[in-house]
Amino acid sequence: MAKPVFKSYSQGQSVLFPASLDEKLPADSPARLINHIVDSLDISRVIDTYKFGGRSAYHPRMMLKVVIYGYLNNIYSCRKIENALNDRVSFMWLSGNQTPDHNTINRFRSSHLKDTIHEIFTQVVTMLVSMEYLSLESAYIDGTKIESRANRYTFVWRKSVEKNKARLEEKIRRVLELVEEGIAQDNLPEDEPPRPVNSEELKERIARINRENRSREQQKAIRTLEDKHLPKLEEYEKHLEVMGERNSYSKTDNAATFMRLKDDHMQNGQLKPAYNVQIATQNQFFTHYDIFPNPGDTLTLKPFLDGFRERHGKYPAKAVADSGYGSEENYGFLEQNHIAPFVKYNYFHKEQEKSFRNNAFLVQNLYYNPEGDYHVCPMGQHMEKKGDIIRESDNGYKSSISLYHAKNCEGCPLRCLCHKAKGNRTIDVNHNLNRHREKAREHLTSQEGLMHRSRRPIEPEAVFGQSKSNKGYDRFRHFNNDNTTDKVMMDFAIFAVAFNLEKLYRKMQDNGKEQAKTKNKSTFTCFILFCHLLNRKAEKNKIPSQKDMPCAA
């Protein structure tokens, strides 16, 4: 029986000419695409962040290649990127065998890319537009909540702070009344509520208190004001200052707001510190991104589109979004800036149901006469206009609401189906919002609207799915203790650049396969045609053709 033969194996062998890393890297590696694109980018602003003089630094172009390629390979930790530079051929090839440590990589990312990576992202998007992989004419907009790195049990709630602050102010007033009568209220009239106590004002009042000839109880009360109440009041004021217009924030990440996440680890929609990430996509490429502290999407559309214009120099011609963005303020903004509103409103799908259309008692289905400015109830009674009121939203937007009142609903046989109020029925109508909804309905039900509606689920929602599930980017890795989102924005911008370049690489690979299939198909067709012509020539010359030869069987 023959013995097995093995190739020689020696770990300590040396070669006269060491192998080149370029030979080890495949020709179709994404590292080559990253290298080519980053070499073509303008990184002058990144270079300007360096201080000249002193010890030489790693070249920012090399560092940028390594960081982007790390994010492309789902490596977001600086320590893991450092390890990859020592044991992965593609990283070695990109870095030219240089090995910056994790501190250097983190310093480059936080100090040199924090304000410049956004311009690099814009350059990549402009390049993709020139390559005709995407267009900036339409923007598919959606948002998701990504968890912050902050501890989930470090929350501060506005209601709790305001409640405790009010209690503390009442304690301070009682102490001041005990120490010096009338100083707390400043002789306010009895019908006026007490003014909130300010920490600076409290310091001045404590300084004005005469401490001589005070009883032991009064001396203790003054020390309580200085050592206990004043620091606590300053703490509550600081909480409200950091919180701003929000309802909550995290102590370890001041810019994070507590939001209800759908995809938390316990699958029960817990409140966690998170950010509302808004993106615009086209052909599943990122075209714009922004991060907001408010949980809802309604108030994000205007600043998001303003950021789109600031980045690309123009608004998108068409905005496609779901019903979370369908407000009067947003529709007015789109109309003012000549953006086609392919934006749903809250009952867009419901109004297309048969039960909704056949319900004659709904306000939306009541007949309206614009000339006489009245509605007609199902019994034929005119509901005359009663007046107008102004409603103000949470962000200060004012809407004009018209009220219409029925003259007499007593004895109406349809009253139990029409309304449940004790008196006559009153309805409120926002004519401006109805006009915007009518315009949006026309866009959404058109052929183009059907196309956009079918594409929206596979645009931003698919990008979010790929980012969270495939790329593992479901939590931020940076704190923002200065109440800004600079570091979080920087991290997401690097991810967006890497995501776009990986998507470009995949599409180029697919195009190459399609071209290869087409080329092989055309080659096969030419071969068949050549065989057919050869057979015809053989028959004409009366020589045995290929199919008549014995070997043909």
N, C-alpha and C positions, 0 to 999 in steps of 0.2 A: 504493500500500500504506500502511495507517494505521500511524502511529508509536505505540509503546507509551507509556502514560501511567503515571507513578509519583506516589505521594504525596510531599508535601514532607517533606524530612528536614533537620533542623538540630539539632545537639547543644547549641548555645548558646542555644536559645530559652527564654524566661522566660514564666511565666504569672502572672496577677493573683492567682488563688487556688490555692495549691499543693495537689496531690492528697493526700488523707488516706491513711495506711497502712492504715486499716481497710477502705478501698475496694479496696485491692490484695490484701488477704488473703481467700482464698475462705471462704465461709460454713461449709463443712464441713472446714476445716483442723484437723488435730489440735492445733495451737497454741491454738485457742479452747478445746478441752477441757482442755488443761493449765492454761490461765489460769483457767478456772472452778473446777477442782478445787483447785488450790493456793490460790486465794482463800478456799476453804471450810475449809482445814486450820488447825489450831491450831499455830502456830509460836512460841509463847511461849518454849519452851526454847531455840530457836535465837536469839531476841532476847536471852535472858539470857546468852549467850556473848559478847556485845559489851560493851566497856568504854565507859561513857558519858564524854563530855567529849572535847575535841580536835576534830579535823577530822571533818566529817560523812562517813558511810559510805553505800555503796549499800544500798538497802532489801533485807533478806534475802529477802523474798517474791519480789521481782523476780529476785534471783540464783538462788533455788531453781527458779523457772520456767525460766530460761535453762539451768541445768545439767541438769535433768530432760529438757528438750526436746532438748538436745544428745545425751544418751544415747539418747533415743528415735530419733534420726536417725543412730545409730551413730557419733557424734562423741564420742570419749572424751578427746581431747587438749584442754588448756586453750588452747593456741595456735590450734587449729582453731575452737574455740568463739569466741575473740576475732575471728578472721577472719569467721566467720558473722555476728557482730553488726554487721559493717560492710558486708556485701554480700548478705544474705538478708533478704527482707521479713518473713518469719515471725519471725525472731530480733529484728529491729528493732521489730516490733509488740509482742512480749512484753516487751522491755526498755524500751519507751517512748523509743526512740532513744538510750538511754544506752549507752556503750561502755566497760565495765570491761576492763582489760587482762588478759593471761593470769596475771600474778602475783596480781591481785586475785581472779580466779576460783579459782585453785589454793589461795589462802589461805582463801577462804570454804569450799571443799570440805574441806580438811584440818583447819582450826581450828574451824569453826562447825558442820560436819555430821558430824564424826567420831563424836560421842557422841549426836547428836540425830536422825540420819537413820533410825535403827531405829524410833523412835517414829512418825516420819512414815510409814514403811512399814506399821506396824500400823494407823494411821488409814486408809490407803488400803484395806487388806484389810477392815477393819470396814465401810467404805463399800461395798465390793463385796458383802459379805455382806448388808447392808441392801438393796442393789439386786437381790438374789437371783441374782447371777451366779455365786456359789460358796457352798459350805457348809463349815463346819469340823468336820463330823461324821466325815468320812473323810479320811485323809491318805495320799497316794500318795508313798512315800519312795524316793529313790534318790540315788546319789552319783556324782560324776565328778571327775577330776583335771584341774586347770587349772594351767598352767605359771606359775612365778614369774618376776618380772623379773630375778632374780639370774643371775649368770654360771653356766653349767652346769659349769664347770671349777673351781669354788671349793668343792668338797665336802670334808667332814670325816667320816670313818667311825669308829664306835665301836670296832670290832675293831682297826683300825689304831692308834688312840690308846691303847687299853688295852695292846696289844702293845708299842708303843714306850715307854710309861710304865713297864712292867715291866722292860724292858731298862735304862732310865735309872735306876730304883731300884736295880738290881743294880750298876750303875757307882758310884752314890753310896755304897752299902754298902762296896764295895771301897776307895774313896777314904777313907772314914771309918775303916776298919780300918787303912789305911796310916798315917793321921794320928794316930789315938789308938785303941789296941787296945780292943775291947769296947764302944765307944760306939755302934756301929751297931746291935748286937743287944740292947743293954741287958741282957746276961747272960741271954738267954732259954734255956730248956732245949733240948737238941739235937733232941728229937722234935717241937717246935713249929715251924711255918713262919714265916719272917720277916714281920714286920708291914709294911704299905705305908708308904712314907715320905711324910710330909705336908710341904708347903712351909713352913708356919709352924714346925713342929717342926724342920725342917732349919735354918731361920734361927737358932733358939735354940741348936742344937748348934754351928753355926759360931761363934756369939758366945761359947760356952763354951770354945772351943779356945784353948789357950795357944800363942801364936805365937812366943814367945821360945825361943831355942836350937833352932830347927828347921833341918833340912837343906834344901838347895836343892830336892830332890825333894818334900819335904813342903810347902814354901812354894808350889811350883807346883801341887800337888794342892789346896791350900786356895783358891788363886786360881781354879782350874778349877771348884771347887764354887760359888764366889760369882758368877763371871762367865758360866759356861756352863750348869752343871747346874741351878742354882736357877731361873734365868729359864725354862729349858725345862720344868722341872717345873711351874712356875706356869702356863705356857701349856697344858700337857696338862690340868691341873685346871680351867682356864677352859673348855676344850673340853667336858669332861664335864659341867660345870655348865650350860652353854648347851644341850647336847644333852638333858639330862634323861633321860626314859625312851625317847627315840628312838634309832634306829640311825645317823642321819646328820643333818647340817644344812649349810646354805650359809653361807660366811663373809660374803657381801654381803647376805644376807637370812636372819637367824638363825632366823626362824620357819618357813622353808621346809624341807621334808624331801625327800630324793631318792626319787622314785617312778618306776616303770616306766609310761610313757605309751603308749597304743595309737596315738594319732593324731599322733605327732611328724612332723617334716618328712621324715625318712628312712624312715618306715614300718617300722622294725625294733624298736620297743619299747625305746628308749633310756632310761637312767636320767637324770632331770632334776629340778632343784629345783621342787617343785610343792606344791599344797594339795589336800586332799580336801574338796571342796565337797558338802555334803549339803543337799538341798532337799525340801520337801513341796509338792505341787501339788494343785489341785482345779479341774477344768474348764480345765486348762492355765494357771491363774493360780498365781503363787507365794503360798503361805500361810505358809511359814517357811523359813529358811535358816540354815546354820551352817558353820563352817570348822574342820577338824581337821588335825592334823599327821601322824596315822597313816595309812598307805596302805590298810589294810583297812577294810571297812564294819562288821564285827561289833561292834567296841567303840564305835561312834558312836551306836547307836540310843538307849541310855538317856539320855546327855546331850542328844541332839537332841530327844527328846520332852519332857524336862524344860524345855528352852528354849521349846518350843511352848507348854507350860502357862504358863510365866512371861510369854510374850508375849500369849496370848489368854485366860488365866485358867482354862483347863481342858485336859485331854488330849483328843485326838480319840477318838471312840467306836470307830473302826475304823482299824487300821494295815495298809496293803497294801505289801508289799516283796518282794524276790526272795530267793533262798536265801543270799545273802551276809550276811543278818541273822538267819538261823535258828539261834541258839545256845540252850543251856539257860538261860543268864543272861537273855537277851532275852525268851524265852518266859515265864520267871518274872516278869519286870518287867511285861510286858503283862497277865498274869493278876492280879498284885497291884493294878494300877491299873485293872482292869475294861476293858481295851481288847481288842476282838475281834481275834484274831491271824490275819489273812489273809497270813501270812508263810510262804514256802516254806522247806524244809530241803534239805540238799545232794543227797539222792537221791529227791526227791519225784517227778520225772518218770520216773526210772529204775525205780522200784518199780511203775509202771503198765505197764511192758513185760511181755510174755508170758514172755520168757526169765528175767526177774527173779522173777516170781511162781512159775514152775515149778521154780526152783532150790531143792531141798529142803535143801541143805547150808548155805545162808546163815543167819547168826545171826538175821536178821529173820524168817525163815520157820520157825524151829524152834518147836515147840509148847511153850507155857509154862503150867504149872499154878500159879496164884497161891496156892492153898491149901497145897499141899505145897512151894512155892517151889523148883521144879526145872524144867529143860528136858528135852525128849525128843529124842534124836538120830534121824537117819533109820532107824537099825537098831532103834529102840525102847528104847535104853538110857537110863536116867535120869541126867541130869547134875546132881548135887547141888551145893548152894551150898558154896563153899569158904571164903568170907570177903568182907570189904569193904575197899576201899582208897580213899584220897582223892587226887584229882588236882586240881592247881591250875593255872589258866590263866595267861596272860601278865599279865593285869590283877589277879590275886589271887583270882579266883572259884574256889571249891572245889566239886567234884562228887563224889558218892558213887557208886563203881563196884562192882558185885557180880560176883564171880568164880564161875564154875560149871565143875566139873571132871568129866570122864568117868572112870568107874572102870577100865575095861579096853578099850583099842582094839586090842589084839593079835589078829591073825587075822581082823579085820573085812574082809570083801570090798569094802566101800565106802571103806576108809580112804584110798586114793589120790585119791578124789573129795572126801573130807570135809576133810582137812587134811594138811599136810606136816611137822608137828612130829615129833620123834623119840619122845616119850612120848605120853601120852594127851592128848586135845584139851581145851583150856581156853578158855572164852569169857568176855568181860567185857561186862556189860550195865548200861546207865544207865537204870533204871526211871523215874526222874523225867523224863528227856529223852524217853523213849518215850511217856510219858503226854502231855507237851506236844505231841509230834508227832502223836499220835492226834487231839488236839483241833484242831490246825491242819489236819490232813487233812480232818476233818469240815467245817470252814469253807471250805476251798479247793475241795472237790468239791461243795458245795451250789450251788444256783442263783445265790445272791448271790455266792458265791465265783467261779463261772465268769464272772459279769459283771465282778467286780473284776479277775480275771486277764486278761480281754480288754481292759480299760481301762488297765491299768498300762503297757503298752508305748506307749500314745498319751498318757500323762500326763507323768511326769517325763522319760522318754526323749525324747519329742517336744520338750519344753521345752529340754532340753540341745541337741538338734539345731538348734532355731531359734536358740538363744543363740550356739552356736559357728559354725554355717555361715551363717545369715542375718544375724545381728547382728555377727559377727566378734569376739565376746567369747571368745577362746580363750587369753588370757594376761593376767595382772595387770600393772598399771602402777605399782605402789608397792612400796617396800622396807619391811621391818620389822626394823630393826637392834636393837630393844629386846626381841626374842624374844616379841613379842605380834603379834596379827593385827588390830589396830584399824584400820589404814589399808586393809588388804585387805578387811576386813569392810565398811568405809565405802563403798569403791568398788563392791562387789557389791550393797550395799543400794540405792545410787542406781540401779544397773542394774536391780534387781528392781522398784523403783518405776516406772521408765520402761517396763519390759517389761509390767507389769500395766496401765498406762494405755494403752499402745499396743494391747494385747489388748482392753481395754474399748472403745477407739475402733473397732477392726475389728468387734467384735460389734455395736456400735451401728450401724455402717454396714450390716452384713448385715441387722439387724433392720429398718432403714429400707427396704432394698431389698425385703425380704419384704412389708412393709406396703404398699409402692408396688405390688408385683405383685398383692397381694390387692385393693387399691383399684381398680386397672385392670381386674382380672377381674370385680369386682362391677359396675363401670361398664359394661363390655361386656355383661354379662348383662342389666342393666337396659335397655340399648339394644335388644337382641334382643327382650326382652319388650315394649318399647314398640312396635317395628315389627310384632310379631305382633298386638297389640291394635289397632293402626291398620289392618291388613289386614282384621281381623274387622269392624271398624266400617264400613269401605268396602264390604264385601260386604253388610252389613245395609242400608246406605243406597243400595246399587246405584250406587255411584260407582266409577270406575276406580281400582283399587289401584295401589300403586307398581310392582308387578311387571308390571302390564298396560300401563303407560305406554310410549310408544315409546322414551323415553330410557333405559329400564331395560336395554335391550340394550347 
